[in-house]
Amino acid sequence: MNRYPVWKYAVIVVALLIAALYTLPNFFGEAPAVQVSSLKTATKVDASTVSKVEQALQGAGVSASQVSLDGASVRARFDSTDTQLKAKDAIQKALVPDPADPTYIVALNLLSRSPAWLSALHAAPMYLGLDLRGGVHFMLQVDMQAALTKKAESLAGDIRLSLREKNLRHGGISRSNQRIEIRLRDAAAVEATRGLIADQFTDLQTAVEPDGSEFRLVASIKPEALRRVQEQALKQNIVTLHNRINELGVAEPVIQQQGLDRIVVQLPGVQDTAKAKDILGRTATLEMRLVDESAEARAAESGSGVVPFGSERFLERNGRPVIVKKQVILTGDSLTDAQPGFDSQSQQPKVDLTVDAKGGRIMRDVSRENVKKRMAIVLFEKGKGEVLTAPVIQSELGNRFQISGSMSVVEANDLALLLRAGSLAAPMDIIEERTIGPSLGAENIAKGFSSVTWGFLVIVAFMGVYYMLFGLFSGVALAVNLLLLVAVLSMLQATLTLPGMAAMALALGMAIDSNVLINERVREELRNGASPQAAIQTGYDRAWATILDSNITTLIAGLALLAFGSGPVRGFAVVHCIGILTSMFSAVFFSRGLVNLWYGRQKKLKSVSIGTVWRAEPASGGADASKLPPAH
């Protein structure tokens, strides 16, 4: 009657083994580390960088437990924070000889101590939030006026170009904040210009103001377009911050919008506030310019002459000098996409570029006049430019064109990534800054761990006293629930915060509620005179519907918190929802497996150890209305 088939026990064993495997990495802790990544987008971090780091550590007499190349950064792990700080100074001196022109980021970090065999199985510890791990917290204010001014400046340039194409004469175009003013001589020109703006620039609204004997047409951005520009600027800044923070190797950074013009950035595990601020405040711009191919420029490239007037000298990624004209043809704002690929004719790696309509018109005009000449793509970071590539213009270009030549597949992928990496849509200022030390995070972890541990022990002790052997079964099921909860959070690589640990403690109390329902249903069946085996089966079957109903209603509340909450509320909701699902498995499926294993094979079972079973009897006179049967 109360026997599980072998496959159900196999499911339980497999679930326990997987849960134990993915929970294990959380017990190894974290090691102090120094992380080296590229500051300049064109600078690569590879095996040679690993050698430089090892030589710097060896020269300083500092021993690292491990130095490895992980993705786009070098990570050196150490046994103590003192060694970590010494190592950072040594690596900083070796890789950044000129602090005014750094090429690498050397930052402090914390890395998991999980052994390699666990990492090979993709078993990793849970990410810890800022309040548990320590790190830095920033509140950034986005300068929306700068974003709107930038948009107005772009629209003014587009209007100027459109008027020239339509041969509409005007007395000048100027911009005042977000207002674009166009001076026109007669009413006919005013109407023609208003019609052109209405057709081609739907984000603008126009008004006419008299200006002596002439007219002044004022175009301003519509309110709904203003809101859209602000939203797009905020989103672009968030995406750009994500790209930059990836260079720090931060696990699960929090980058989210707060209000209409603020961004919250939380970087768990990063203790170096100065480096984090440097990364967040970086500005990178992209420009396309023609290469100066005059005799004077060639002499300047070889070092035997001076740079001609109107040109500048930059270096390519391989260190070769290139003389580039100062006149900017296009900026990175006009570039909408850059994707690597292969040329259909030569099968050589290439990069396909796409520019906006304005950029396409400019590229068409410039390329038509400069076929067989070189065009340089220059990347500016911190005021210093570097030529990413300088291909030859083979034919007239338009909105879509490609860069190809002597480049490998890796170089094509890198170039496309560099071209796609945008700059900030609007400048930002740090208005709030907070650092949480690792010692405070460790204290929070200890308190949270204590609350879960003591809550678990008290619950198990109470269940053991009140329900005896069935209470112990419930305690084992509760331990399995906690194991499954931690394993699922680790598999999902969820971020555990202090509210999440509170939800974990709450999940224990809610999980034991299912076992209380089951035990009381079994007691009720025994009071009604059912045999022990029948009481076990009926108790589990009838309790399941109640358990399912109560858990579904609680799960709905948790999903509502997850959908509408933010920050700590979402962290609480994630653990809460997962805890409900794991409790249904452990409290019903697993605990019944234990009961079936213990009692299921006893054919002539006379009693079960489930504590005191009070059986009501008809009251007569002053006699006791109940009696206490033996309990085991």
Secondary structure, 3 states (H helix, E strand, C coil): CCCCCHHHHHHHHHHHHHHHHHHHHHHCCEEEEEEEEECCCCCCCCHHHHHHHHHHHHHHCCCCCEEEEECCEEEEECCCHHHHHHHHHHHHHHHCCCCCCCCEEEEEEEEECCCHHHHHCCCCCCEECHHHHCEEEEEEEECHHHHHHHHHHHHHHHHHHHHHHCCCCCCCEEEECCEEEEEECCHHHHHHHHHHHHHHCCCEEEEEEEECCEEEEEEEECHHHHHHHHHHHHHHHHHHHHHHHHHHCCCCCEEEEECCCEEEEEEECCCCHHHHHHHHCCCEEEEEEEECCCHHHHHHHHCCCCCCCCEEEEEECCCCEEEEECCCCEEHHHEEEEEEEECCCCCCEEEEEEECHHHHHHHHHHHHHCCCCEEEEEEEECCEEEEEECCECCCCCCCEEEEECCCCHHHHHHHHHHHHCCCCCCCEEEEEEEEECHHHHHHHHHHHHHHHHHHHHHHHHHHHHHHHHHHHHHHHHHHHHHHHHHHHHHHCCCEECHHHHHHHHHHHHHHHHHHHHHHHHHHHHHHCCCCHHHHHHHHHHHHHHHHHHHHHHHHHHHHHHHHHCCCHHHHHHHHHHHHHHHHHHHHHHHHHHHHHHHHCCCCCCCCCCCCCCCEECCCCCCCCCEECCCCC
